[in-house]
Amino acid sequence: GEPVSREALASAIEATNRRRRVMSKFIAARRESASLTGTEAYQALGAHLFLRPETHADLLNDVLDQSEPRADLQARPRILIVPSSPLTHAHAHRVLEEAGALVVAEDDPFGARAAPGLIPVTDDPLTAISDFYFENRTGERVYPANSRLGWFQEEAGKPDIDGVVFYVQEPKFGWDIPAMREFLDAAGKPSLLALADARTASGREKLKALSEPFIAGLSAGRAR
């Protein structure tokens, strides 16, 4: 291999920060305009795992430039998905949206938490990268737990969220759920605990059966 120069690290930081600025804009626009389904938005954000930062940023900008609010999405109840483990797939989004919801955010490092902030630009880029990722982990297993709970409470407490789906595809995880449900109960926000694995056909059927009455109730509440 070849040594990585300080200039190369600084260039990588610049490209990564540009992508995160665009991702943050995309995450906000997805929620504000209802121009994309949650399934589409999650897949567009998750493409950062496979594309160079420059390419991904350009593609997201293209999507933003071409997106218009969709009339068929405006009246749907807005859902926040809280998974028990990283999703890495859009099956749960698809099932919930086929039942009539609009997923506007997910507590997931491949979705609405995919842009955790900007890496500082310093004279020591290697240390800046190391310090940033040490202090800014996102996802379902973070320490301290309050770093996850704080994000959840801020997002779930926003007035546009009609309900929360705790999607538990691996029941061995999910010990943050009691504190989260306590917050939702105090805020008067309904939630659904769905123990189903949407990666399988039988799991998708189970999630569909659990979510349809929940989403129907949210729709009725919006209509009142």
C-alpha positions, 0 to 999 in steps of 0.5 A, a space after each residue: 500500500 501507499 501512505 495517505 497524505 495529509 492533503 488526501 485526508 483533508 480532501 476526503 474530509 471536504 468531500 464527506 462534509 459536502 455530502 453531509 450538508 446535502 444529506 441534511 438538506 435532503 432529510 429536512 426536505 423529505 419531511 417538509 414537502 412529502 415529495 418522496 415516500 419514506 421507502 424512496 428516501 431511505 434508499 436514496 440516503 442509504 446509497 451513501 454506503 456504495 457511492 463516492 461522496 461526490 457522486 452521492 451528493 450530486 445525485 441527492 441534489 438532482 433528486 431535490 431539484 426534481 422533487 415536487 410535493 405529492 398530493 397523494 402523500 400529503 394526508 397520510 399519517 406521518 410515522 417515525 420508525 424506531 428499529 431495534 437494530 440497524 435496518 439495512 433494508 426498506 422492507 418495513 418502510 414499504 409495508 407501513 406505507 402500503 398500509 397507508 402511512 408516510 415514513 418521514 424519519 427513522 432512528 437509523 444510521 442509514 436513514 435520518 441519522 446518516 448525517 451526524 455532523 461535520 468533521 472539523 477542518 484542522 491542521 491535523 486531519 487524522 486526529 480530527 477524523 478519529 475524534 469525530 467518530 469517537 464522539 459522534 456514533 449514531 445508531 441503536 447501540 450508542 453510549 451514553 444511551 441519552 445520546 440516542 434518547 435525546 435525538 428520539 425525543 426531539 424528533 418524536 416530539 415534533 408536531 408533524 409526527 402522528 405516531 411511532 412504530 417500534 420495529 423489533 426484528 431482533 427481540 434480543 434488542 430494544 431495551 431503550 423502548 420503555 423510556 421512549 414509550 414513557 416519553 410518548 405517553 406523556 406527549 400523547 403520541 400513539 405508538 406500536 410495538 411490532 415484533 416482526 422481521 420484515 426481511 422475511 415474507 411471513 414477517 412482512 405479513 405479520 407487520 402488515 397485520 399489526 400495523 394496518 389497524 394502528 395506521 387506520 387509527 392514526 388516519 382517523 385521528 388526522 381526519 377529525 
